[in-house]
């Protein structure tokens, strides 16, 4: 059987690629031969991950950009295509998940910021890149959603709503950019990233996940590789939970 995970010659763009799940995803794609465009708001951290990609023998382009602002998204896309000539894999990973004490305490500013980064930005970026992928004969888009989108709780209503919209967009874009572009979403549960350092110390001990623990960042990579590779060539418009079996 051929190595269907082989991504040699492919170019992947990962937003929020400088830390946490984004960094793990970027390095996982590089390990399978892909060149990387790494995007986040801080150029220095993108450059650091870029050096890790290059140490693996791949090419990397580090770009600073706020993925909730459409003008910055457009600039990132133009620079990525100018540098590599194409994008084969787009991973919409950038996001934010602030908690609020109640719906009444949720400000309009917070609501707008969460929607901009978690839904409006990925919508615009996918529209720009997906349209070019379709015109150029193929590619895949992977949206990083959340189990909160299907298991919402009161303190994350804006985030859960934005990610639910991302799920809907995934299904719609799978139809819009078909048949040559596949669009899928991954719904992570709780992972042991830098964000987890700010959670209550006993949160993992009380996780409802069947596996009774948090995930490690690298444990999302195999699902990403499946969706980015020929292993999933008949999979599109699908939402895949990677959450340790949350009820």
C-alpha positions in Angstrom: 0.0 0.0 0.0 1.4 3.5 -0.9 2.1 5.9 1.9 -1.1 7.8 1.7 -0.1 10.2 4.5 2.8 11.5 2.3 2.3 15.2 1.8 5.5 15.8 -0.1 5.2 18.8 -2.5 2.1 20.1 -0.7 1.8 23.6 0.8 -0.2 24.0 4.0 -1.3 27.2 5.7 -2.1 26.9 9.4 -3.6 29.8 11.3 -2.9 30.1 15.0 0.1 28.0 14.1 2.6 29.3 16.6 1.5 27.5 19.7 -0.8 24.8 21.1 -2.7 22.6 18.7 -1.7 24.8 15.8 2.0 24.3 16.4 1.5 20.5 16.8 -0.5 20.5 13.5 2.1 22.5 11.6 4.9 20.2 12.7 2.9 17.1 12.0 2.2 18.3 8.5 5.9 19.1 8.0 6.9 15.6 9.3 4.9 14.2 6.4 6.6 16.4 3.8 4.5 19.6 3.6 5.9 23.1 3.3 4.2 25.5 5.8 2.8 29.0 6.0 2.5 29.7 9.7 0.2 32.6 10.7 -0.5 34.2 14.0 -0.6 37.7 15.5 3.0 37.5 16.7 5.6 37.2 14.0 8.4 36.1 16.4 6.5 33.0 17.6 5.7 32.1 14.0 9.3 32.4 13.0 10.2 30.1 15.9 7.9 27.4 14.6 9.2 28.1 11.1 12.7 27.2 12.3 11.3 23.9 13.6 9.7 23.2 10.3 13.0 24.0 8.4 14.9 21.7 10.8 12.7 19.0 9.4 13.9 19.8 5.9 10.8 21.7 4.8 10.3 25.3 3.7 8.5 27.7 6.0 7.0 31.2 5.6 6.1 33.0 8.9 3.5 35.7 8.6 1.9 38.0 11.2 -1.8 38.6 10.8 -5.0 38.9 12.8 -7.4 36.3 11.5 -10.4 38.3 12.7 -9.6 41.2 10.4 -10.5 40.7 6.7 -7.8 43.2 5.4 -5.1 41.3 7.2 -6.5 38.0 6.0 -6.3 39.2 2.4 -2.7 40.3 2.8 -1.7 36.9 4.3 -3.3 35.1 1.4 -1.6 37.3 -1.2 1.8 36.9 0.5 1.4 33.1 0.8 0.5 32.7 -2.9 3.3 35.1 -4.0 5.8 33.0 -2.0 4.7 29.4 -2.8 2.4 29.8 -5.8 -0.4 27.8 -4.2 -2.0 26.5 -1.1 -3.0 22.8 -1.0 -4.1 22.5 2.6 -5.8 25.2 4.7 -6.2 24.6 8.5 -8.4 27.2 10.1 -7.2 26.9 13.7 -6.9 30.4 15.1 -9.5 31.1 17.8 -10.4 32.4 21.2 -12.6 31.0 23.9 -13.2 33.5 26.7 -15.7 32.6 29.4 -18.3 35.0 30.7 -20.1 34.9 34.1 -23.5 35.1 32.4 -25.3 36.1 29.2 -26.1 39.4 30.8 -22.5 40.0 31.6 -21.4 39.3 28.0 -20.5 42.6 26.3 -21.1 43.4 22.7 -17.4 44.0 22.3 -16.6 40.4 23.5 -19.4 38.9 21.3 -18.0 40.7 18.2 -14.4 39.7 18.9 -15.3 36.0 19.4 -17.4 35.9 16.3 -14.8 37.7 14.2 -12.0 35.3 15.0 -13.9 32.0 15.3 -16.3 32.4 12.4 -16.1 35.5 10.2 -12.3 35.2 9.7 -12.4 31.5 8.8 -15.3 32.2 6.5 -13.4 34.9 4.6 -10.1 33.0 4.5 -11.9 29.8 3.3 -13.7 31.8 0.6 -10.5 33.3 -0.7 -8.4 30.1 -0.6 -11.2 27.6 -1.4 -12.2 29.5 -4.5 -8.7 29.4 -5.8 -8.3 25.7 -4.9 -11.5 24.9 -6.8 -10.3 26.8 -9.8 -6.9 25.2 -9.7 -8.1 21.6 -9.4 -8.0 20.6 -5.8 -7.1 21.0 -2.1 -8.6 20.5 1.3 -9.8 22.8 4.1 -9.8 21.6 7.7 -11.7 23.7 10.2 -10.8 23.4 13.9 -14.1 23.6 15.7 -14.8 22.5 19.3 -17.0 20.0 21.2 -18.5 23.1 22.7 -20.3 23.6 19.4 -22.4 20.5 20.0 -22.2 20.4 23.8 -22.5 24.1 24.7 -22.5 25.4 28.3 -23.7 28.8 29.6 -20.3 30.3 30.1 -19.1 29.9 26.5 -22.3 30.8 24.6 -20.5 33.2 22.1 -17.7 30.7 21.5 -20.0 27.7 21.2 -22.3 29.7 18.8 -19.3 30.8 16.7 -18.0 27.2 16.4 -21.5 25.9 15.6 -21.6 28.4 12.8 -18.1 27.1 11.7 -19.6 23.6 11.6 -22.5 24.8 9.4 -19.9 26.6 7.1 -17.9 23.4 6.8 -20.9 21.5 5.5 -21.9 24.3 3.1 -18.4 24.9 1.8 -18.0 21.2 1.2 -20.8 21.6 -1.3 -19.7 25.0 -2.7 -16.2 24.0 -3.5 -16.9 20.4 -4.6 -16.0 18.2 -6.3 -12.3 19.0 -6.2 -12.0 20.6 -2.8 -12.8 18.6 0.4 -13.9 20.5 3.5 -14.1 18.9 7.0 -14.0 19.9 10.6 -12.3 18.5 13.7 -14.0 19.1 17.1 -11.4 18.9 19.8 -12.2 18.4 23.5 -9.8 19.5 26.3 -6.2 19.4 25.3 -3.1 20.0 27.4 -1.9 23.1 25.7 -0.6 26.4 27.1 -4.3 27.5 27.6 -4.8 24.6 30.0 -2.4 26.3 32.4 -5.1 28.8 33.2 -7.8 26.2 34.0 -8.6 25.1 37.6 -6.1 22.6 39.0 -8.7 19.9 39.4 -10.4 20.2 36.0 -8.7 17.2 34.5 -9.6 15.0 37.5 -13.3 15.9 36.9 -13.3 15.6 33.1 -16.4 13.9 31.7 -14.4 12.3 29.0 -14.5 8.5 28.8 -10.7 8.3 28.7 -10.6 10.3 32.0 -7.8 12.7 30.9 -7.0 15.6 28.7 -5.5 15.0 25.2 -1.9 15.8 24.3 -1.5 18.2 21.4 0.1 15.5 19.2 -2.9 13.3 19.6 -4.9 15.5 17.2 -2.3 15.2 14.5 -3.3 11.8 13.1 -6.8 13.1 12.5 -5.4 16.1 10.7 -3.2 13.9 8.5 -6.1 11.7 7.7 -8.2 14.7 6.5 -5.2 16.3 4.7 -4.2 13.1 2.8 -5.5 10.7 0.2 -6.7 8.5 3.0 -9.8 10.7 3.2 -10.4 11.3 -0.5 -14.1 10.3 -0.1 -14.6 12.3 3.1 -16.0 15.8 2.9 -18.6 17.8 4.9 -17.8 15.7 8.0 -17.4 16.8 11.6 -15.0 14.5 13.6 -14.9 14.7 17.4 -11.5 14.2 19.0 -12.4 14.6 22.6 -11.6 11.4 24.6 -15.2 10.3 24.5 -17.1 13.2 26.0 -20.8 12.4 26.6 
